[in-house]
Amino acid sequence: MKIHLKILTVIVIIITCSGVQAQTGQELFTQKCSACHTIGKGKLVGPDLSGVTKKRSEDWLLKFISSSQNFVNSGDSEAKKIFEEFNKIVMPDPGLSDAEIKSLLAFIDSQGGSSTASTQVTMRPLSEATPQNVSRGESLFSGEVAFANGGGACVSCHTVPNLSDLGGGTLSKDLTTAYSRLSEAGMVNIIQTQPFPVMKQAFVNHTLTGEEVFDLAAYLKSVDENQKHLENSNKPEKFIYSGLGGLVLLLGAFAGIWHYRRKRSVNHSIYKRQEDYLSNNIFKN
Amino acid sequence: MEKINILLFIVLPYLSLLVFFFGSIYRYRKYKYEYSSLSSQFLEQKSLFWGSVPFHVGIVLIFLGHLFIVLFPKEVLAWNSNLIRLLTLEIGALILGLSSLFGLTVLLIRRLTNARLRAVTSPMDYIVEFLIFAQIILGIYIAYGYRWGSSWFASVLSPYIISLFTFRPDIQAVSQMPWVIQFHIIGAYLIVLIVPFSRLVHFLVPPIHYIWRPYQQVIWNWGRKKAKSKDEIWTVTRPFNN
């Protein structure tokens, strides 16, 4: 077993080390922040980061960036205010070390007024969307039409009203009000760049095309605008009832299939016969 | 937090798989005749049927379902692209989950209330029972609370599991999943970890050949019907096996 332990240790060390590579502040910003933040180009999903290093102390920024939710929950009033101001959208933990966050801050600081480091999407405004775009968006959302590059349909994790009896997914946010919550630019940006790790993973090798993003955004916009008219027919409790009904049927099937199983001892009839014989012949006389 | 995630989602699965792999081989070579679940059918068999059958049918099919999604995520997503098919799959899986929960509950009550069974139950049996019970409860909770699991499992967790087996572990997504799902994943690793030390080894040696082995015909050469008949007085025709 000693040799096995050594092999195991080596494997574990290789695995833990292989992912660690030094990245510059700019790379980190593009990769981790630019889907939701700009430097000097205004609010997106999150605040504009221009001059943030002068507004807050480094210690405060370190805490917020490394785990914004822990920081908000720890009761910091400033952090809480920002969280609420930006529609309580959770900023995912970027998984960066303190040194990496410092290099990131140094980059933001060096950009001064504005920066070109961005993955921001430029797209024609959603007001140009036609009913065809909306209906194509709906088919993409529900998975009826597959994405050109593969990838799971939105309905896997998200729901909107009027989808089906059981509704859409509940792993992630209900997108009924996504348009008004995130603003047009923010919503399009999230669909396009998937800043949240779970969503990123789902589309890592399945990039959405520009047209798909536009259709989906147009659909979500129309859902948001028409939500008062859409009937929310989601009845998730039906899911559990179907399961319980199916269980009863399944147990019935087991009873039927194994109806002729041996239910008592093989000697039962012999014992029974002796019992009968004795009770007839002894107790009667 | 990052370190805990590396421990739970990279170190633990590799550790579990290594222990499972070498441990199962070692135990088979060293203690061949203890490589079983130590059947308790002789000790109690009435409630065994209603425990063992629903539990095993449910858990085996659910396990194969998980395995299928890991191996064929694209096919599962294609199947799920139609809402009716997605719901069929999800409800079918939920029925099997409930079936295994029903079965395991019967088995647990049976084991706790029967003195003969308690006498042959080891502490490891209780650990196995607890882990699988927790795993099924979590699984059903996830199926209901985080719909639709078959789809997001295929797009988010299949890549993670595959990344483990290709030695390029990527835990970005899994470390951001809701804690219920994380516990379900950790539970699975713990179950794999304890296989070589518990009755769970029996799943490696199922008597599948029973299904296609030649059947055996039993022929009695003595008057079996006569011996079993109620009208026959046993002092005249003595039963053979009595």
Interface residues (C-beta under 8 A of the other chain):
Chain A: M1 H4 I7 L8 I11 V12 I15 T16 S18 G19 S67 P92 D93 G95 S142 G143 E144 A146 G150 G151 G152 A153 V155 S156 C157 L163 S164 L166 G167 G168 G169 T170 L171 F196 P197 V198 K200 Q201 A202 F203 V204 P236 F239 I240 S242 G243 L244 G246 L247 L250 L251 F254 W258 R261 K263 N267 S269 I270 R273 Q274 D276 Y277
Chain B: M1 E2 I6 I10 V11 Y14 L15 L18 F22 K46 F49 W50 V53 P54 V57 K74 L77 A78 N80 S81 N82 L83 L86 L87 E90 I91 G92 L94 I95 G97 L98 S99 F102 Y144 G145 Y146 R147 W148 G149 S151 W152 A154 S155 V156 P159 Y160 F167 R168 P169 D170 Q172 A173 S175 Q176 M177 P178 K228 K230 I233 W234 P239 N241 N242
